[in-house]
């Protein structure tokens, strides 16, 4: 089941240690959580016009607007024709199982190549953790990706199976590392070689 940890809508931290230039640095964590709760409470009632949301949410302001934008960017809200709909857990899980933004999209679609396997696998695991999938879901998705993308068949792994490789990288999931730097490095190698 995808989880949600109330990330800062600007820098995505899930604690009080914001990025240095984050506009919400110093905002009490309870206020950040309340912003999401206020928005989700309205959206859980059904489809809402984007223009009507500020009037329906208590204490609308920059923090709540940023929470809506974060939910949109993270794919938790469908905003077709400016009509906002909170995705149910199963629909969200299905939507995030296929990355749609680069650099992770390139890795997912083209697979990894020798020379960037470590960065690519790291990025895939970290990305699925970031979007809120459980370890079991992450392991399943990354294992399937290794096989279906042709990555495993390209070789270059010490482990006996894709499952063993993903299990060896569980620490990436548990530590909650970011994915973008590793994904960017892997994409550069993939773009050059495929």
C-alpha positions in Angstrom: 0.0 0.0 0.0 1.5 3.4 -1.0 2.3 5.5 2.1 2.3 9.2 2.4 4.8 11.0 4.7 3.7 14.7 4.2 6.8 15.9 2.4 7.6 19.6 2.4 5.9 20.8 -0.7 9.0 22.6 -1.8 12.1 20.5 -1.0 10.4 17.1 -0.2 12.0 16.6 3.2 9.9 14.6 5.6 11.4 16.3 8.7 12.4 19.7 9.9 15.7 19.7 8.0 14.8 21.7 4.9 17.0 22.5 2.0 18.9 25.8 2.6 16.8 27.8 0.1 13.4 26.2 0.9 10.7 28.9 1.4 9.1 26.8 4.1 12.2 26.5 6.3 11.1 27.3 9.8 7.4 26.4 9.2 6.2 24.2 12.1 5.9 20.6 10.9 2.3 20.4 12.2 1.5 23.3 9.8 2.9 21.3 6.8 0.9 18.2 7.8 -2.3 20.4 8.3 -1.9 21.9 4.9 -2.0 18.4 3.3 -4.8 17.2 5.5 -7.0 20.3 4.7 -6.5 19.8 0.9 -7.0 16.0 1.0 -10.1 16.4 3.2 -11.8 18.4 0.5 -10.5 16.3 -2.4 -11.6 13.0 -0.7 -15.2 14.2 -1.0 -15.0 13.8 -4.8 -14.0 15.7 -7.9 -13.4 19.4 -7.3 -12.9 22.3 -9.7 -9.4 23.7 -9.3 -10.8 27.3 -9.0 -13.2 26.2 -6.2 -10.5 24.5 -4.1 -9.2 27.7 -2.4 -12.7 28.6 -1.1 -13.3 25.0 0.1 -10.0 24.7 2.0 -9.6 26.4 5.4 -6.9 29.0 5.7 -5.9 28.9 2.0 -2.4 30.4 1.4 1.0 29.6 -0.1 1.5 26.5 1.9 -1.8 24.9 0.9 -1.3 25.9 -2.7 2.2 24.4 -2.6 0.7 21.2 -1.1 -1.7 20.9 -4.0 1.1 21.4 -6.5 3.2 18.8 -4.8 0.3 16.3 -4.9 -0.1 17.1 -8.6 3.6 16.6 -9.4 3.7 13.4 -7.4 0.7 12.0 -9.3 -1.6 11.7 -6.3 -4.1 14.1 -7.9 -5.6 13.7 -11.4 -6.1 17.2 -12.7 -7.8 16.6 -16.1 -9.5 19.8 -17.4 -8.8 21.6 -14.1 -11.0 19.2 -12.3 -9.1 17.7 -9.3 -9.5 14.1 -8.3 -7.6 12.4 -5.5 -6.4 9.0 -6.9 -7.5 5.9 -4.9 -4.5 3.9 -3.6 -4.8 1.2 -6.2 -5.0 3.6 -9.1 -2.0 5.6 -7.7 0.0 2.4 -7.3 -0.6 1.5 -10.9 0.2 5.0 -12.1 3.5 5.2 -10.3 4.7 1.8 -11.3 5.7 3.2 -14.7 8.0 6.3 -14.3 6.9 9.1 -16.7 9.6 11.8 -16.2 13.2 11.8 -17.0 15.8 10.8 -16.1 14.1 7.9 -14.4 11.8 7.4 -17.5 14.9 6.7 -19.7 16.2 4.1 -17.3 12.8 2.4 -17.0 12.1 2.3 -20.7 15.6 1.5 -22.1 17.0 -0.5 -19.2 20.5 -0.3 -17.8 23.8 -1.1 -19.4 27.1 -2.3 -18.0 28.9 0.7 -16.5 25.8 2.2 -14.8 24.0 -0.8 -13.3 24.7 0.2 -9.8 23.4 3.8 -10.3 20.4 2.5 -12.3 19.3 -0.1 -9.8 19.9 2.4 -6.9 17.8 5.0 -8.7 14.9 2.6 -9.5 14.7 1.4 -5.8 15.0 5.0 -4.5 12.3 6.2 -6.9 9.8 3.6 -5.9 10.5 4.3 -2.2 10.0 8.0 -2.9 6.6 7.5 -4.5 5.5 5.5 -1.5 5.5 1.9 -2.5 6.2 -0.8 0.1 9.4 -2.7 0.1 7.6 -5.8 -1.3 6.1 -3.7 -4.1 9.4 -2.0 -4.8 11.2 -5.3 -5.0 8.6 -6.7 -7.4 8.7 -3.7 -9.7 12.5 -3.5 -9.8 12.9 -7.2 -10.3 10.3 -7.1 -13.2 12.1 -4.1 -14.7 15.5 -5.9 -14.6 14.0 -8.8 -16.6 11.6 -6.9 -19.0 14.0 -4.1 -19.9 16.7 -6.5 -20.9 19.0 -5.2 -18.2 19.5 -8.6 -16.6 20.3 -10.2 -19.9 23.0 -7.6 -20.7 25.0 -9.1 -17.8 27.5 -7.5 -15.5 26.0 -8.6 -12.2 27.7 -10.6 -9.4 24.4 -11.8 -8.0 22.7 -15.1 -9.0 19.3 -13.6 -9.8 17.5 -10.3 -10.1 15.8 -11.0 -6.8 19.2 -11.4 -5.1 20.4 -8.2 -6.6 17.4 -6.2 -5.4 17.5 -7.7 -2.0 21.2 -6.7 -1.7 20.2 -3.1 -2.3 17.5 -3.0 0.3 19.5 -0.5 2.3 18.8 2.0 -0.4 15.1 1.7 0.3 15.4 1.7 4.0 17.7 4.7 4.1 15.3 6.8 1.9 18.1 8.0 -0.4 17.2 10.4 -3.2 17.1 9.0 -6.7 17.7 11.9 -9.1 21.5 12.2 -8.9 22.0 8.4 -9.5 19.3 8.4 -12.3 21.0 11.4 -14.0 24.4 9.6 -14.0 22.9 6.4 -15.3 20.9 8.1 -18.0 24.1 9.7 -19.4 25.7 6.3 -19.7 22.6 4.7 -21.2 22.2 7.6 -23.8 25.8 7.1 -24.9 25.6 3.4 -25.3 22.1 2.5 -26.7 
